[in-house]
Amino acid sequence: MSANARPLSPHIGIYRWQIQMVTSILHRATGIALAAGTILLVVALLALAAGPQAWAGVAAFCGSWIGTILLIGWTWSLAYHWLNGIRHLVQDLGHGFLPATFVRNGWIVTIGSLLLTALVWACVFAQRGGA
Amino acid sequence: MNGKQFRTPLKGALGLGSARQGMHHFVVQRITAAALFLLAPWFVWTVLRLLHLDAAGAHALVAQPCTAVFLLAFVFAVFWHAQLGLQVVIEDYVHTRGTQMALQIAVKFLCFLGGAACALAILKIALGR
């Protein structure tokens, strides 16, 4: 092994929670959640192709309380991953790296994802209530 | 700069240098992201339109050529993007070589199966009846 003293990163425990790390962690977490959510996408499409009975099963699951909780979670995951993904693409173009801008954009993404989720579910509950 | 300071003999001993293919992963991850930037809102809007439809109505909506093509594009981009993202997560957190390889292959297989199943279902809906 090398004998020279190499620079070391501070260990996890000494970091203070900050928006920069939270947005990064949430991007991964929501990405994993969305990948798991593709199972419902596959099942729903196969059910729709299979016929009305199978589709009714999927619709019943989505309307159940556990289905609703999962779908709200996936809606927020998609909203967050989408908005934060835009932030990443902008950063890939070389913008938004100043700490103040980074923090501001992090909050825009976080609060924006909650607003988008609320908007989508307002549509859902309006349609469910009207039906 | 002072690059030598960061190198250790370990890299050479383990044969773990750059695979020289990272750029392709980076680019495709962002191309699929750009596609999903457009397709994801469309997908949410389509799902919302399904809410007040029964099975026959949902079937008819997905059978429309425009919906079917965009849905195929969405599914293709989703599984490609997911597979690239999960690959990086596994590379970062799973450090046992056998487990990592098994997980990487499982992710590729499952993403292909998911994409193929969705494509088959969409085509069956769009071409049937």
Interface residues (C-beta under 8 A of the other chain):
Chain A: M1 S2 N4 R6 P7 R28 G31 I32 L34 A35 T38 I39 L41 V42 L45 L46 L48 A49 G51 P52 W55 A56 A59 T75 L78 W82 G85 I86 H88 L89 D92 V120 C123 V124 Q127 R128 G130 A131
Chain B: Q5 F6 R7 T8 P9 L10 R30 A33 A34 L36 F37 A40 P41 V44 L48 L51 H52 D54 A55 A56 A58 H59 V62 V75 V78 F79 A82 G85 L86 V89 G114 A117 C118 L120 A121 I122 K124 I125 G128
